[in-house]
Each structure stands twice: as structure tokens, then as C-alpha cells.
Amino acid sequence: MRYFYDFHIHSCLSPCGSPDMTPSNIARMAALAGCRIIAVSDHNSTGNCRPVAKAAEEAGIVAIPAMELTTSEEVHVLCLLPDLDAADAFGSYVRARLPDVKNRPEIFGDQTLMDEDDTVLGFEDRLLLNACSISANEVPALVRSFGGVAIPAHIDRNSFSLLSNLGFFDRAEGFPAAEITRQCNPAVLAREHPELAGLPYIVNSDAHYLTDMPDAAYAIELPGPTAAEVIRIIKEGRIWDIFY
């Protein structure tokens, strides 16, 4: 079956995320938009994955644990994890490799931890916008060791992307797919970067505000809407949309 998805949504835990991006609001807005599978991928943290999963279940959809990792080169990488325990372990691993710099909410915004009913549980005090001491070429194998899959985020953007920061995409590093924005023309991108020809891609919203969550438009072919199936299909490169 084809399932409409959005694997790149930021909650209020991301300092750049709106306070309205609560677990319940995200889940209900995604359901209204027609998404069947989502992933909240906050910057360098999986702290709101559990409440989002519960809120999604209540809304009748599925939430995959995820993170948007910032590498030492300031490349953003979307990391999808197989379950909540793996997400917690990966989150702890990444947090230990973040600089010990405190967040300044008056400048960067709050980093809010919530439960599935949108009750505030606390605040992450370490600034999540910094780069981790993990290089981009380490990420595919690292995420695989946690049972997940890593995808370079918004590779067509002129900042915080693999192409903008490193200038090339090396297929040998083990990324099985890439994320592009809705504004990207994949054929043009592949002409500019021939190494991308034939590479599967996914298209997400990268929503930071509820109004950034558009009606569902992109689907993935799966036997069932589970994290394990999403990760397997992406690893195998059998995504519905591909570069051509």
C-alpha cells in the first residue's frame, strides 16, 4: 500500500520550533493533512519522540522515532530509528557529543519537553543547535548500529546540507537515499550533481510551525505503516520517487 508521509517535523523541543508544535498539535494536524506516517525529528535530540508516538496513536496515525543530527561539518542528517528504546539510546549518544553550551531561551527560544497531553515536563538546557563531534561520513554506519537509517537532509538547500557544506555526495559513504525540499527539481539537481543520478529521495515538510505542515502529497510504498518497514524500504532503495 501507499502511505502518505512526512518524516521531518520539528516539535517545540527544537529551539527554532514554534511553541505551538506540541506533540498533540503535531499529531492532529498531520492526521488532518492526510499523513499516515510521520516522524518528529528535532535538532540533536529524541526527547519528544515518546509523547509524539503516543499522541500519534491517539490521532490514528504512526510516528517513527527520529532526529535531525547536525554533524561536525554542520551538515544536517535525518536519522530514522526503529523504536523508542533505540531512539533514547541514540539521543543519549548524540547528547554526549554536543558541546556543553547552555541554551539562552531569550535568544534561541525554549527547548520544551512535553508529554502526549502537551503538559510541560521541563526544558532541555543544552543548546541543541550546535554541531556534534560526529562527522558526516560516520553517520550512516553509526545510525545503522542503532538499527536505523540516515538520510542527508534538504540536500538542495544552500546551507546546512551535504552539497552546500561539502560540495559533493559520495555514494560510498553509505547513505541509501537523500531528502529534497518541495521546491527542488530533482532532474535539474541530478544534472548539476551527476553522482545523484538514480539516487532515491524523499520529500518532507521540515515544518517548524503548524502552518508549515501542508496537505499530504508524497507517498511511500510499504507492506505496513511501521518504523521497521520504512527503514527497510529506504535501506533497500525501494522508494516510490527516485531521481531520474
C-alpha positions, -999 to +999 in steps of 0.1 A: +000+000+000+010+036-005+011+057+027+014+094+028+043+105+050+062+134+065+094+123+082+108+158+090+088+178+115+102+198+144+085+200+178+088+227+204+119+209+217+138+224+187+147+259+197+137+271+162+103+253+165+072+272+174+057+267+209+026+255+191+044+225+178+033+203+207+030+165+204-008+166+203-010+195+179+015+179+155-002+145+155-037+160+149-025+184+123-007+156+104-038+135+106-059+164+092-034+169+064-038+132+054-005+118+066-005+082+078+032+081+089+052+109+105+085+115+122+093+143+146+130+149+140+142+176+164+177+190+163+202+167+181+175+152+204+149+125+206+134+139+238+099+143+225+097+111+205+078+091+231+050+117+237+047+122+199+043+085+194+015+083+220-002+114+206+000+100+171-015+067+182-044+086+197-048+105+164-049+073+144-015+076+127+020+063+132+050+082+144+086+070+138+113+080+163+137+103+146+163+131+149+179+158+127+215+154+136+240+183+130+274+168+121+308+184+129+307+199+094+272+214+102+256+191+078+220+182+087+212+145+086+178+129+091+181+098+113+151+074+115+152+049+144+134+015+147+118+020+181+117+043+211+144+024+231+168+028+202+158+065+199+165+070+236+199+053+233+208+073+202+197+105+218+220+099+248+249+091+224+244+123+205+239+145+236+272+133+250+288+146+218+272+181+219+292+210+232+284+218+268+269+251+259+237+262+277+207+274+258+198+310+260+160+310+255+158+348+251+180+344+220+174+309+206+139+300+221+128+274+246+136+238+242+105+223+257+099+187+268+063+176+269+040+146+274+014+134+250-012+157+265+011+188+259+019+192+296+053+208+300+077+184+317+108+205+316+133+221+293+165+209+277+193+231+290+220+222+265+218+242+232+206+218+206+215+240+176+253+233+179+272+208+158+281+175+174+315+159+173+303+133+148+314+137+112+291+132+082+309+102+069+304+084+103+267+089+104+254+061+081+272+033+099+265+049+133+228+051+127+228+015+113+243+003+146+212+016+163+190-002+138+181+029+119+188+046+086+204+080+079+194+104+051+212+137+043+186+164+049+174+190+023+204+184+001+192+211-024+195+239+001+223+264+002+231+259+039+233+230+064+232+205+036+257+179+024+261+196-010+263+231+003+288+224+031+309+196+015+303+202-022+296+166-033+276+134-025+298+103-021+277+072-026+304+051-010+297+067+024+265+046+026+236+070+025+209+050+007+187+080-002+185+117+003+159+143+013+150+172-010+126+201-005+093+205-022+108+233-043+135+211-057+135+199-093+153+165-090+162+163-127+180+196-126+197+187-093+209+154-108+223+173-139+242+196-116+254+167-095+257+136-117+266+115-087+229+118-076+216+101-107+194+072-097+196+080-060+162+075-043+149+106-025+121+116-001+103+149+002+093+162+036+080+195+050+107+203+076+079+220+094+087+244+123+052+258+125+018+242+123+012+263+092+043+247+076+025+213+076+009+211+041-017+186+028-001+152+022+014+149-012+041+123-011+037+086-005+059+056+002+050+020-008+050-003+023+036-036+034+025-018+066+030+015+083+058+006+108+092+021+115+108-012+106+092-013+072+101+024+065+137+018+074+139-014+054+124+001+023+147+031+025+178+010+031+169-011+001+164+020-021+129+010-030+113+044-025+084+053-048+100+086-060+136+084-075+160+108-092+159+104-130 
